Amino acid sequence: MRLYTAGGSKANREACRELGVGLMMCDGWRDPSDYPFFAVDNGAYSAYAQGKRWNPAAFMHILTRCAEEGRTPDFAVLPDIVGGGYESLKRSHYWRIVLDELFPGFRWALAVQDGMTPESVYGFAIPGQISAIFVRGTMDWKLATMETWAKFAHERGMQCHVGRIGPAERMVRADLAGADSIDSTTWIQRNGCLRHHVGKYREFMADRKPLEDFARRIVRG
């Protein structure tokens, strides 16, 4: 499972390179060269959390600079409306049409959030147009539905990303649910947090694999 975080201190950037953690660029340009890989969020949630109206300028600047420098993000999250339901899906759909013209070859992620179901987004999550499902929303909703979204995405040949997942325990839950990638700013709140959470998550997953292999051998006789 790929891990992404926001731009942080020099120490955190060095830790990201060492640990193989990518950049989730949002709200402003960060040099992707400081990280092993990167993706782009649209900033809608950040604006919502600050009580501001979303302005597409920063998002468009990031995409434009990526194109000018020949950089292709792993994915970019289509503009959405936090808590917007069907209107959010419509916004994402209209923006995809525009962005496809401006940035051919970029891969787009469709944000899903509280109240949405695979049935409600089926007509918007079209293979060949959408490359990933980006699970947004409240924490309780994400934890309760991310396995369903991972299955839905994989059945349609897409990736599943869970946003703002937080500490190691939730990282493990996302991995076990089938998420292909996650992001969090929790890991860079203080120097040392990144190594702690990533190390704890990877330690658990490394311990889990031998148990799975053993269980498979027992089942096979």
Secondary structure as the mmCIF struct_conf table of DSSP 4:
data_model
#
loop_
_struct_conf.conf_type_id
_struct_conf.id
_struct_conf.beg_label_comp_id
_struct_conf.beg_label_asym_id
_struct_conf.beg_label_seq_id
_struct_conf.end_label_comp_id
_struct_conf.end_label_asym_id
_struct_conf.end_label_seq_id
STRN STRN1 ARG A 2 THR A 5
HELX_RH_AL_P HELX_RH_AL_P1 LYS A 10 LEU A 19
TURN_TY1_P TURN_TY1_P1 GLY A 20 GLY A 20
STRN STRN2 GLY A 22 MET A 25
BEND BEND1 ASP A 27 GLY A 28
HELX_RH_3T_P HELX_RH_3T_P1 PRO A 32 ASP A 34
BEND BEND2 TYR A 35 PRO A 36
STRN STRN3 PHE A 38 VAL A 40
BEND BEND3 GLY A 43 GLY A 43
HELX_RH_AL_P HELX_RH_AL_P2 ALA A 44 ALA A 49
TURN_TY1_P TURN_TY1_P2 GLN A 50 GLY A 51
TURN_TY1_P TURN_TY1_P3 PRO A 56 PRO A 56
HELX_RH_AL_P HELX_RH_AL_P3 ALA A 57 GLU A 68
TURN_TY1_P TURN_TY1_P4 GLU A 69 GLY A 70
BEND BEND4 ASP A 74 ASP A 74
STRN STRN4 ALA A 76 VAL A 77
HELX_LH_PP_P HELX_LH_PP_P1 LEU A 78 PRO A 79
TURN_TY1_P TURN_TY1_P5 VAL A 82 GLY A 83
HELX_RH_AL_P HELX_RH_AL_P4 GLY A 85 LEU A 102
BEND BEND5 PHE A 103 PHE A 103
TURN_TY1_P TURN_TY1_P6 PRO A 104 GLY A 105
STRN STRN5 TRP A 108 VAL A 112
TURN_TY1_P TURN_TY1_P7 ASP A 114 GLY A 115
HELX_RH_AL_P HELX_RH_AL_P5 PRO A 118 VAL A 121
TURN_TY1_P TURN_TY1_P8 TYR A 122 PHE A 124
STRN STRN6 PRO A 127 PRO A 127
TURN_TY1_P TURN_TY1_P9 GLY A 128 GLN A 129
STRN STRN7 ILE A 130 ILE A 130
STRN STRN8 ALA A 132 VAL A 135
BEND BEND6 GLY A 137 GLY A 137
HELX_RH_AL_P HELX_RH_AL_P6 MET A 139 GLU A 155
TURN_TY1_P TURN_TY1_P10 ARG A 156 GLY A 157
STRN STRN9 GLN A 159 VAL A 162
BEND BEND7 ARG A 164 ARG A 164
BEND BEND8 PRO A 167 PRO A 167
HELX_RH_AL_P HELX_RH_AL_P7 ALA A 168 ALA A 177
TURN_TY1_P TURN_TY1_P11 GLY A 178 GLY A 178
BEND BEND9 ASP A 180 ASP A 180
STRN STRN10 SER A 181 ASP A 183
BEND BEND10 THR A 185 THR A 185
HELX_RH_3T_P HELX_RH_3T_P2 THR A 186 ILE A 188
BEND BEND11 GLN A 189 ARG A 190
TURN_TY1_P TURN_TY1_P12 ASN A 191 GLY A 192
HELX_RH_AL_P HELX_RH_AL_P8 CYS A 193 ARG A 220
#
